[in-house]
Amino acid sequence: MLVDVRAASEYEAHHIKGSIHVPVADLRTRHGELDPALPTTLLCTSGVRSSLGISLLMREGFRDLINVTGGTVGYAAAGYAPECPMCLVPHGPRTGTAGGA
């Protein structure tokens, strides 16, 4: 099971086909939608939010967990996905206007 823990706007812009979208902030309340008996891989942009998600799921009894280190940035760099603006500059401005306004 592949769980994408990015924000809705990031997921809608590009995601891996077949992934399940549960933003990391929602894992505390939505973990019941996931099967703890299945191997579960978490993915975000860089691996930071998915690492947090791993911790949250471990507290809920999940054991077979994998964090995709490098996240979608690494996935795209390996040639598995088209480049996206967020992946190219993951910590840059989130808008197209100067100054991030």
N, C-alpha and C positions, 0 to 999 in steps of 0.2 A: 504494500500500500504506500503510495507516494502522497504526502501531505504538503501542500504549498502554504506556508504560513505568512506570506507577504500580504500587504494591504490590497483591498479590492481593486484599486486603480492599477496597481502593478500586475495583478493576476489577469485583469481584463486586457491589458496591453499585450501580454504574451505569457503563455503558460505551457507546460508540458501536457500533451494530450493524455487524458486518463487520470490526471492528478486530481486530488480532492482539495478544495480550497477551504481552509479554516484559518483566518488570521490569528497570529500568535496570541493576541489579547483575548481572543474568544475561546482558546483551548481550555481554560478553566471551567467554562460552562458548557462547551460543546464536545468535550472528550468522549461523551457517551455515544456520539455518532460514529466513533471509530472502534474497530475490533481489537482489543488488547492481545488477542491470541495470534494476530497476524504480524509478520515482520513489518515494521513501519519506518519509512524513510522520510525525514523532514527536510524541506528546502526553502531557502529565502534568497535574498540577493547575494549575500556574502557568507552566510553561515552563522552570523551572530544571533539573529532572531530564531533560527531553527535550533540553535544550541539552547536557548531559553526554553523553546518548545519541548525539547527533549527532557529538560528538568521538570517541566510541568507534567508531562505524561508519565515520567517515572514516579512522581508522587501519586499518580492515579493507578499505579499498578502495571503499567506497560513495561515490558522488559526487553523485547527484541527491537531496539531502536538504533537508527543510523542517522547521523547528521551529515548532510552534503557540504563538506568544507569547500569554500569557494562559491557555493550557491549557483545562482543563474549566471553570474559573471564567469565563473569557471566553466560552466556548461556551454556557454556561448563561445568562450575562448578555445574550447576543445573542438569547436566546429559542429556542435550538435543543435545549435539554434541560431536564428538570424540575430545580428547585432541589434541591440536596442539602446536608445539614449541613456536609460537608467543604468544599463550594464556597462556602458562605456565610461560614464562618470558617476559612479554610485553615490558619491557624497557631494555632488554639485547641486546647483539650484534645482528646485522641483518645478519651476515654471519657465516659460520661454521669455520672460521679461527681465530686463537688467535689474540687478540688485535683489532678485528673488521676490519682488513685490507682486 
